[in-house]
Amino acid sequence: MKKFFLTVFGLVFLVFGPLTAMVRNYGGSEETESSGQPKLEYQLFITANRTETSREEVGSSITVITARQLEEMQKSTVLDALRTVPGLNVVQTGGPGGQTSVFIRGAKSEDALILLDGVEINDPTTPGRSFDFAHLTTANIERIEIIRGPQSTLYGSDAMSGVINIISKTGQGKTGGFLAGEYGSFDSFSGNAGLSGGNKWADYTLSASRLDTKGISAASASAGNLERDGYKNTTISGKLVITPLEHVHADLILRYIDGQTDLDNAGGVGGDDPNNRAEVEQLFSRAQARISLFNGFWQQTIGFSLSRQERNYRNDTDTEHPADLDHSSYNGQILKFDWQHNLRLQETNMLTMGVETEREKGESSYYAESAWGPYTSEFAQKNTRTTAGYIQDHVRLSGNWFATVGARLDEHDRFGTKITYRIASTYLIQKTGTRIKGTYGTGFKSPSLYQLYSLYGDETLKPETSLGWDIGIEQSFWNSKLTMGTTYFNNEFDQMIDYNNATWKYVNVGAAKTHGIEMFATAHPIAALALQASYTYTATEDEATGLELLRRARHKLGFTANYRFRKKGNANLEIGYVGKRADIDYSTWPYARATLAGYVLLNLATSYDLFGRVRIYAGVKNLGNVKYEEILGYGTPGISAFMGIKFMF
C-alpha cells in the first residue's frame, strides 16, 4: 500500500504541477523575473542529469564544495571536506592514510558510487566494491558534487545511496602557476606545485603534491599504543582539453596516486605493530570527445575510462609478534566505454540517452603464518562485464516547474538483467523565493568479484536493490541573503549480501531501512561574511536484528563561518558535532556491541596575501583538543597546527 501511495504521489507531483504552472503562467524566464521579485541564486550542476543543469531545475538533494571553499577551509584531503556535508558520515581507522568509509543517508559505504572526472573509482577488489578515501587529496580539484538518493538510472550499480563526483580544474588564459609548502604538527610536511593556462586551441592543468607525516598511533594511544604510524602520499594530476574545431573538444584526464601507510594490527589494547605497512598505487584516466551539432541541438560525449588500483600489505615478524606474519596483494581494474547523447528537442525539453559497457577484473593473494600454522588463499583473476542503456527526459515548463523521468536496463554476465527508474521534480515560486522538490527512484548493486568468485563467494548471488524517496522545501529571504531548507528522506534496502557464518558463504539475506531529515541554512548578512549551518537526523535499522546500523550517527550538526577582511585576508571557523554511534567491541568474545560517545570539533583556518602573489596561511585543527574515536579502539589526532606559504606566478 505504501509503495502504491508513493507511486501515485509521484505521478501527481510530476503531471499536475506542470499543468498548474502552465495555467498560472507567471511569465518569468530563466534569466529575469518580470514581477521584479527576488530571484534565487543558482549554480550549474553536472551530476544530477549528466548535463549542465541549473540548481533551480534539480529535484535531488545536492551539496557542492568548490575549490574556493576548499582553500578557505584549507582542506588537503577530500575526506575532511566531506565531513561537513549533510547526510554523510565519515569514519577513519586512525590517522592519515587509515582506511576511510563514507556513509550516505545511513547506507553502506559501498552503496555510493565515486566518480573522478567521469571515471568510476570504486575498488573492484574490496569485498563490497567500496572506495577508500584515505589517499584522495584536494590537489587540482575544481569542485565536489554530492547527490543523495538512488542514482542507478543514470549511473548503474553502486549508486544505490548516491554519487560523489569529483571534478578536476580546467586551465584557461595566460600560463600561470603556484608553488606552496607547509609544515605542521606530527612532523608533517607537504609541498604542492601547479601549472595551468590555455588559448582557443587548448586548455591545460598540471599539478604535483607530496605529503610526509610521522602521524599518530593508528591503534588508540589511550589503550597504551605509543608507536606512531606515518604516512606518505604523492599525487600527480593533469587535464588537457583540445579544441580542433569550434564545436569539437577532446579531453585527456589523469590522476596518479602513490600512498604508503604504517598500520597497526588492530584497535585497542595490544594493537601496536612497528612493521605493518601498506602500499597503494592508483591510476585513474579518461579520454573523451565532446561534439555539438546542429547549433547545439545534438550533443555527444564518447569516452574511454581506465581505473587501476593495486594494494600490497606486508607485516613481518618482530619482537612483539615473533610468530605472526602475513603478506597480501590486491589488483583491480575497470575499463569502460560510454556514449551519451543529449538532444535539445525544444527550449523546454532535454532528452538524454546513452549506452555503456564496462569490464572489471581483479585478483588477490594472501599468505599468513601464526601459531596455528601457515595459511594460503588465492583469488585467481576473474572478471565480469556489464552493458547498459539508459534514457531520461528533463522538462522545463514556464520557468517554474521542472520534471525528470528516466529508466535504465543493465545486463550483467552473471545475474542477468536489472531495470531501474527514477522520477524527480521541483517547483519554484518566483514571487516568494520558495522551491519545493522531491524524488522517487530505485537502485541496485551488483555482487562484487569477491562475493561471486572468492572462497567464500557464490556465483548465483543476485543484486542488492533499493527504493528511495525524499521530499523537501527551500525558502529564500531578502534577495537570497538567507536561504533555509529541509528534506525528509526514506530508503529501503533488500536482497543485501551478507556473510553467513554457518555456511562460510555470502548470501542474499540482508534487509535494512533508513530515514531522516536534512536541514540547512546559508546566510550572507554582509558581502564579506558567509555563514552555513546544517543538521542531519538519521535513523537506521537492520531488519534482521532490529538494531541500529554501525558507525552511523543519529544526530550530526555542522557550522562554518567565513570572513574576508581588508581584501587580502580570510578567516574560516568550522564547528562540527557528531552524536553517539553504535560499534562492535572486538576485544571481547563473543563480540559485544558498544556505544561511541558524541564529540564536538573546532577548526580554524586563516590566510593573508602579502604582496599580491604571496600568500601565508595557518590553521588549528581540533582546537579544543577533544578526545574521541570514530571507530572503537582507533586513534584520532588531538590539537594540531600548521602553517605554510604559497607563491603564485
C-alpha positions in Angstrom: 0.0 0.0 0.0 2.8 2.4 0.8 4.6 1.8 -2.5 1.3 2.3 -4.3 0.7 5.6 -2.4 4.2 6.9 -3.2 3.8 6.0 -6.9 0.5 7.8 -7.2 2.0 10.8 -5.3 5.0 10.9 -7.6 2.8 10.9 -10.7 0.6 13.6 -9.3 3.7 15.6 -8.4 5.0 15.1 -11.9 1.9 15.7 -14.0 -0.4 18.0 -12.0 2.4 20.5 -11.2 3.4 21.3 -14.8 -0.3 21.8 -15.7 -0.7 24.1 -12.8 2.4 26.0 -13.8 1.1 26.4 -17.4 -2.3 27.6 -16.3 -0.9 30.2 -13.8 1.9 31.3 -16.3 3.9 33.6 -14.1 5.6 34.9 -17.2 9.2 34.6 -15.9 12.2 33.3 -17.7 15.4 31.6 -16.7 17.3 35.0 -16.9 14.8 37.5 -15.5 11.7 37.7 -13.4 9.1 40.2 -14.8 7.5 40.6 -11.4 10.6 42.3 -10.0 10.5 39.9 -7.0 13.8 38.5 -5.6 15.1 35.6 -7.6 17.1 32.7 -6.0 20.8 32.4 -6.7 21.6 29.3 -8.8 24.6 27.2 -9.8 25.2 24.7 -12.6 25.3 21.0 -11.6 26.6 18.2 -13.8 25.9 15.0 -11.7 22.1 15.2 -11.4 21.3 14.8 -15.1 24.7 14.1 -16.6 24.4 17.5 -18.3 24.8 21.1 -17.0 21.7 21.9 -15.1 20.9 24.9 -13.0 20.2 24.4 -9.3 16.6 25.6 -9.7 15.9 22.6 -12.1 17.3 19.8 -9.8 14.9 17.9 -7.7 17.6 15.9 -5.9 19.4 16.9 -2.7 22.8 18.1 -3.8 25.8 19.7 -2.0 28.6 21.4 -3.9 32.0 22.1 -2.4 34.0 24.5 -4.6 37.8 25.0 -5.0 37.4 28.3 -3.3 35.7 26.8 -0.3 38.4 24.1 -0.1 41.0 26.8 0.0 39.1 28.9 2.6 38.8 25.8 4.9 42.3 24.7 3.9 41.2 21.1 3.3 44.0 19.0 2.0 42.0 15.8 1.7 38.6 15.0 0.2 37.6 13.0 3.3 38.0 16.1 5.5 36.0 18.2 3.1 33.1 15.6 3.2 32.8 15.7 7.0 30.6 18.8 7.0 28.2 17.6 4.2 24.6 17.0 5.4 23.6 13.3 5.3 27.2 12.0 5.3 29.1 10.1 8.0 32.8 9.8 7.6 34.9 7.3 9.7 38.6 6.6 9.5 40.8 3.9 11.2 43.4 6.0 12.8 45.3 9.0 11.4 46.4 10.0 7.9 46.3 7.0 5.4 43.9 5.0 7.6 41.1 3.3 5.7 38.2 5.6 5.4 34.5 4.9 4.7 31.7 7.4 3.8 28.1 6.5 4.5 25.3 8.4 2.7 22.0 8.6 4.4 22.9 5.7 6.6 23.5 3.2 3.7 26.6 1.1 3.5 29.8 2.8 2.2 29.9 0.5 -0.8 26.4 1.7 -1.8 27.8 5.0 -3.0 29.3 5.5 -6.5 32.5 7.6 -6.5 33.5 9.3 -9.7 36.6 11.3 -10.6 36.1 13.2 -13.9 33.7 10.5 -15.1 35.9 7.6 -14.0 34.4 5.0 -11.7 37.0 4.7 -8.9 35.2 2.1 -6.6 37.8 -0.6 -6.0 36.7 -4.0 -7.6 39.0 -6.0 -5.2 37.4 -4.9 -1.9 34.7 -7.3 -0.6 31.9 -4.9 -1.3 33.5 -2.8 -4.2 33.8 0.3 -2.0 36.2 3.2 -2.3 38.8 4.1 0.3 39.1 7.9 0.6 42.3 7.8 2.6 44.6 8.7 -0.3 42.5 11.2 -2.3 43.8 14.8 -1.9 42.2 18.0 -3.0 45.1 18.9 -5.3 43.8 20.2 -8.7 40.1 19.8 -7.7 37.6 22.3 -9.1 34.6 21.1 -7.1 32.9 18.1 -5.5 29.3 17.4 -6.2 27.4 15.1 -3.7 24.0 13.9 -4.8 22.0 12.0 -2.3 19.4 9.3 -3.0 19.2 6.4 -5.6 21.0 7.3 -8.8 21.2 3.9 -10.6 19.1 5.2 -13.5 21.9 7.2 -14.9 24.9 5.6 -13.2 24.1 1.9 -12.7 25.5 -0.3 -10.0 26.9 1.1 -6.7 24.8 4.3 -6.9 22.1 3.0 -4.5 22.5 5.7 -1.9 24.1 8.5 -4.0 27.0 9.7 -6.1 30.1 11.7 -5.1 31.5 13.3 -8.2 35.0 14.9 -8.0 35.8 17.3 -10.9 39.3 18.5 -11.8 40.2 22.0 -12.7 40.4 23.2 -16.3 43.0 25.7 -17.3 42.3 29.0 -19.1 44.0 32.2 -20.0 47.7 33.0 -19.8 50.1 30.5 -18.3 50.3 30.7 -14.6 51.2 28.5 -11.6 51.9 28.2 -8.0 54.4 26.7 -5.5 53.4 26.0 -1.9 55.0 24.5 1.2 53.5 23.7 4.6 54.8 22.4 7.9 52.6 21.2 10.9 52.2 19.0 13.9 53.2 15.4 13.9 56.3 16.3 11.9 54.1 16.8 8.8 55.4 18.5 5.7 53.6 19.0 2.4 54.6 20.6 -0.9 52.4 21.5 -3.9 53.1 22.9 -7.3 50.8 23.6 -10.2 50.7 25.0 -13.8 47.7 26.0 -15.9 46.8 28.0 -18.9 45.2 27.9 -22.3 44.1 29.5 -25.5 41.4 28.9 -28.2 43.1 25.7 -29.2 43.9 24.0 -25.9 43.5 24.4 -22.1 45.6 22.5 -19.6 46.3 22.0 -15.9 49.1 20.0 -14.2 49.8 19.6 -10.5 52.0 17.6 -8.2 51.9 17.2 -4.5 53.7 15.4 -1.7 52.8 14.8 1.9 55.0 13.2 4.6 53.9 12.9 8.2 55.0 10.8 11.2 51.4 10.6 12.2 49.7 9.3 15.3 49.3 5.7 16.5 46.6 4.1 14.5 45.6 2.0 17.5 44.3 4.3 20.2 47.1 5.8 22.4 44.6 5.8 25.3 44.9 2.0 25.2 48.7 2.1 25.6 49.7 2.1 21.9 52.5 4.6 21.6 54.2 3.7 18.3 53.5 6.4 15.7 52.2 5.3 12.3 53.5 7.5 9.5 52.1 8.2 6.0 53.4 9.4 2.6 51.4 10.5 -0.4 52.5 11.5 -3.9 49.8 12.7 -6.3 50.1 13.8 -9.9 47.1 15.2 -11.7 46.6 16.6 -15.2 43.9 17.6 -17.6 44.2 18.6 -21.3 41.3 20.0 -23.4 42.0 20.3 -27.1 39.6 22.2 -29.4 40.5 21.5 -33.0 37.1 22.8 -34.2 34.7 25.2 -32.6 32.2 22.5 -31.6 34.6 19.7 -31.0 36.6 19.1 -27.8 38.9 16.3 -26.8 39.7 15.8 -23.2 42.6 13.8 -21.6 42.4 13.4 -17.8 44.8 11.6 -15.5 45.4 11.2 -11.8 48.1 9.1 -10.3 48.4 8.4 -6.5 51.1 6.6 -4.6 50.4 6.1 -0.8 52.4 4.4 1.9 50.8 3.8 5.3 52.1 2.4 8.6 49.4 0.2 10.1 48.6 -1.4 13.4 47.3 -5.0 13.8 44.0 -3.9 15.5 42.4 -1.2 17.6 42.6 -1.2 21.4 45.0 -2.8 23.8 48.0 -4.5 22.1 47.2 -3.2 18.7 50.6 -1.7 18.0 52.9 -3.2 15.4 56.1 -1.5 14.3 56.4 -3.1 10.8 52.9 -3.5 9.5 52.7 -1.4 6.3 50.5 -0.9 3.2 51.4 0.5 -0.2 48.7 1.7 -2.5 49.0 2.7 -6.2 46.1 4.2 -8.1 45.8 5.3 -11.7 42.6 7.0 -12.9 42.4 8.1 -16.5 39.9 9.1 -19.2 39.9 10.1 -22.8 36.7 11.6 -24.3 35.4 13.6 -27.2 32.6 16.1 -26.9 30.8 17.1 -30.1 28.0 19.6 -30.6 26.0 19.5 -33.8 23.2 21.5 -35.4 23.6 24.6 -33.3 23.6 22.7 -30.1 20.6 20.5 -30.9 22.6 17.3 -30.6 25.5 16.9 -28.2 27.5 13.8 -27.9 30.2 12.5 -25.5 32.2 9.4 -26.3 34.6 8.3 -23.7 37.0 5.6 -22.5 37.9 5.3 -18.8 40.5 3.2 -17.0 40.7 2.7 -13.2 43.5 0.6 -11.9 44.2 0.1 -8.2 46.9 -2.0 -6.6 47.3 -2.6 -2.8 50.1 -4.5 -1.1 50.3 -5.3 2.6 53.4 -6.6 4.4 53.5 -7.5 8.1 56.7 -9.3 9.0 57.6 -10.8 12.4 59.1 -8.6 15.2 60.0 -8.9 18.9 56.4 -8.3 19.9 54.9 -10.7 17.3 57.6 -13.4 16.7 55.2 -15.9 15.3 52.8 -13.7 13.3 53.4 -12.9 9.6 51.2 -12.0 6.7 51.6 -10.8 3.2 48.8 -9.9 0.8 48.2 -8.1 -2.5 45.1 -7.0 -4.4 45.0 -5.8 -8.0 41.8 -4.5 -9.7 40.9 -2.7 -12.9 37.8 -1.2 -14.5 37.8 -0.5 -18.2 34.7 1.4 -19.5 33.3 2.7 -22.8 30.4 5.1 -22.8 28.5 7.1 -25.4 26.0 9.7 -24.4 23.6 11.8 -26.5 21.8 15.0 -25.4 19.0 16.1 -27.7 17.5 19.5 -27.1 14.1 18.8 -28.6 12.9 22.3 -27.8 13.8 25.0 -25.3 11.8 23.3 -22.6 12.9 19.7 -23.3 16.2 17.9 -23.0 16.4 14.2 -23.8 19.4 12.3 -22.6 20.2 8.8 -23.6 23.3 6.6 -23.8 24.9 3.2 -23.8 27.9 2.0 -21.9 29.8 -1.2 -21.3 32.4 -2.0 -18.7 34.7 -4.8 -17.8 36.1 -5.2 -14.3 38.7 -7.7 -13.2 40.6 -8.4 -10.1 42.9 -10.9 -8.4 44.4 -11.3 -4.9 46.8 -13.4 -2.9 47.2 -13.9 0.9 49.8 -15.7 2.9 50.0 -15.9 6.7 52.0 -17.7 9.4 50.9 -17.9 13.1 50.8 -20.3 16.0 48.0 -22.1 14.1 50.4 -22.8 11.2 50.7 -21.4 7.6 47.6 -20.3 5.6 47.4 -19.5 1.9 44.5 -18.1 0.0 44.5 -17.0 -3.7 41.8 -15.3 -5.7 42.7 -16.0 -9.3 41.9 -13.3 -11.8 38.2 -13.1 -12.5 36.2 -10.6 -14.5 32.6 -9.5 -15.2 31.1 -7.4 -17.9 28.1 -5.1 -17.6 26.4 -3.5 -20.6 23.6 -0.9 -20.1 21.4 1.6 -21.8 19.5 4.5 -20.3 17.1 7.2 -21.3 16.0 10.3 -19.4 13.7 13.3 -20.3 14.1 16.6 -18.5 11.2 19.0 -19.0 11.1 22.7 -18.2 7.7 24.5 -18.1 7.0 28.2 -17.7 10.4 28.7 -15.9 8.8 27.4 -12.7 8.3 23.7 -12.9 10.9 21.2 -13.8 10.5 17.4 -14.0 12.8 14.5 -14.8 11.8 10.9 -15.7 14.3 8.2 -16.5 14.8 4.4 -16.9 17.7 2.1 -17.3 18.4 -1.5 -18.3 21.6 -3.3 -17.2 22.8 -6.6 -18.5 25.3 -8.4 -16.2 27.0 -11.5 -17.4 26.3 -13.4 -14.2 22.9 -12.5 -12.8 21.2 -11.2 -16.0 19.2 -8.0 -16.4 18.1 -5.3 -13.9 15.7 -2.4 -14.6 15.8 0.8 -12.5 13.9 4.1 -12.8 13.7 7.5 -11.3 11.3 10.4 -11.1 12.5 13.9 -9.9 10.7 17.2 -9.8 10.9 20.7 -8.4 8.6 23.6 -8.4 9.8 27.2 -8.0 7.5 30.0 -6.7 9.4 33.0 -8.0 7.5 35.7 -6.2 8.2 34.2 -2.7 11.6 32.6 -3.3 10.1 29.1 -2.5 11.2 25.9 -4.0 9.5 22.5 -3.5 11.3 19.4 -4.6 11.1 15.6 -4.5 12.4 12.4 -5.9 11.4 8.7 -6.1 13.6 6.0 -7.5 15.1 2.6 -7.4 18.7 1.4 -7.3 20.8 -1.7 -7.4 24.2 -3.0 -6.7 25.9 -6.0 -8.5 27.7 -8.6 -6.4 31.4 -7.9 -6.2 34.1 -10.1 -7.7 35.0 -11.2 -4.2 31.4 -12.1 -3.4 31.0 -14.1 -6.6 34.3 -15.9 -7.0 36.3 -16.0 -3.8 36.5 -19.0 -1.5 33.5 -17.5 0.4 31.6 -16.5 -2.8 28.6 -17.8 -4.6 28.1 -17.3 -8.3 24.3 -17.5 -8.0 24.1 -14.2 -6.0 21.5 -11.7 -7.1 22.0 -7.9 -7.0 21.1 -5.8 -4.0 18.2 -3.5 -4.5 17.0 -0.2 -3.0 13.9 2.0 -3.1 14.3 5.6 -2.0 12.3 8.8 -2.0 12.6 12.2 -0.5 10.6 15.5 -0.4 11.8 18.9 0.7 11.3 22.6 0.6 13.7 25.6 0.4 12.9 29.2 1.2 14.9 32.3 0.3 14.7 35.6 2.1 15.9 39.1 1.4 17.1 38.7 -2.1 18.8 35.3 -1.2 20.8 36.7 1.7 19.3 34.0 3.7 18.2 30.5 2.4 16.8 27.7 4.5 15.8 24.2 3.6 14.6 20.9 4.9 14.3 17.4 3.3 12.8 14.2 4.5 14.3 11.0 3.1 13.4 7.3 3.3 15.3 4.3 1.9 14.7 0.6 1.9 17.4 -2.0 1.0 16.6 -5.6 0.1 18.5 -8.7 -1.0 21.5 -7.3 0.8 24.6 -9.5 0.5 25.8 -10.6 3.9 28.3 -13.2 5.1 26.7 -16.3 6.6 28.8 -17.7 9.5 27.2 -21.1 9.3 27.9 -21.8 5.7 31.0 -19.6 5.3 29.4 -18.1 2.2 27.9 -14.8 1.0 24.1 -14.9 0.7 21.2 -12.5 -0.2 19.6 -12.4 3.2 20.0 -8.9 4.5 17.5 -6.0 4.6 17.8 -2.6 6.1 15.9 0.7 6.1 16.9 4.3 6.9 15.0 7.5 7.2 15.7 11.0 8.4 15.8 14.7 8.0 18.4 17.0 6.4 18.2 20.7 7.3 20.5 23.6 6.2 20.7 27.4 6.3 23.1 29.8 4.5 23.4 33.5 5.2 25.3 36.4 3.8 24.5 39.3 6.2 27.3 41.3 4.6 29.3 40.8 1.4 32.4 39.7 3.4 30.7 37.2 5.7 29.3 33.8 4.7 27.5 31.5 7.3 26.4 27.9 6.8 24.7 25.6 9.2 23.3 22.1 8.8 21.6 19.4 10.8 21.0 15.7 9.9 18.9 13.2 11.7 19.4 9.6 10.5 17.6 6.6 11.9 18.8 3.2 10.7 17.6 -0.4 11.3 19.0 -3.8 10.4 15.6 -5.6 9.7 17.0 -9.0 10.7 18.1 -7.9 14.2 16.1 -4.7 14.7 19.3 -2.9 15.8 20.9 0.3 14.5 23.5 0.0 11.8 27.1 0.5 12.9 29.0 3.8 12.9 26.1 6.0 11.7 25.4 8.9 13.9 21.8 9.6 14.6 22.5 13.3 15.1 25.0 15.4 13.2 25.4 19.2 13.1 27.8 21.5 11.2 28.5 25.2 11.2 31.0 27.3 9.2 31.7 31.0 9.2 33.9 32.6 6.6 35.0 36.2 6.8 37.1 38.1 4.2 38.8 41.2 5.6 40.8 44.1 4.1 40.5 42.5 0.7 43.6 40.4 1.4 42.7 38.2 4.4 40.4 35.4 5.1 39.3 33.6 8.3 37.3 30.4 8.5 35.8 28.8 11.6 34.3 25.3 11.4 32.4 23.6 14.1 31.1 20.0 13.8 29.1 17.8 16.1 28.8 14.0 15.7 26.4 12.2 18.0 26.6 8.8 19.6 27.1 5.8 17.3 26.9 2.0 17.7 30.1 -0.1 17.1 31.4 -3.6 17.9 34.0 -4.4 20.6 36.2 -7.0 19.1 38.3 -7.3 22.3 35.6 -9.5 23.8 34.2 -12.9 23.0 31.6 -13.2 21.9 31.8 -9.8 20.3 29.6 -7.2 22.0 28.0 -4.0 20.8 29.4 -0.8 22.2 28.4 2.9 22.0 30.9 5.6 20.9 30.4 8.9 22.6 29.5 12.0 20.7 32.0 14.8 20.2 32.5 18.4 19.0 35.4 19.5 16.9 36.5 23.1 16.2 38.8 24.0 13.3 40.2 27.4 12.4 42.0 28.5 9.2 43.4 31.9 8.2 45.3 33.3 5.2 46.6 36.7 4.1 48.0 37.9 0.8 51.2 39.8 1.4 52.3 41.1 -2.0 49.5 40.1 -4.3 51.2 36.9 -5.4 52.4 35.7 -2.0 50.0 34.1 0.5 50.7 33.0 4.0 48.3 30.7 5.8 47.9 28.9 9.1 45.4 26.8 11.0 44.5 24.8 14.0 42.5 21.6 14.0 40.6 20.2 16.9 41.1 23.4 18.7 39.6 22.0 21.9 41.9 19.0 22.0 38.9 16.7 22.2 39.5 13.0 22.9 37.2 10.9 20.7 37.0 7.8 18.5 35.4 7.3 15.0 36.0 3.6 15.2 36.2 1.8 18.6 39.9 1.3 19.6 41.4 3.5 16.9 43.2 6.8 17.5 42.3 10.3 16.3 44.5 13.4 16.2 44.4 15.8 19.2 45.0 19.5 18.8 47.3 20.2 15.8 48.6 23.3 14.0 50.1 24.0 10.6 51.4 27.0 8.7 52.5 27.5 5.1 53.3 29.9 2.3 52.1 29.9 -1.4 53.8 31.7 -4.3 51.7 32.5 -7.3 53.1 33.4 -10.7 
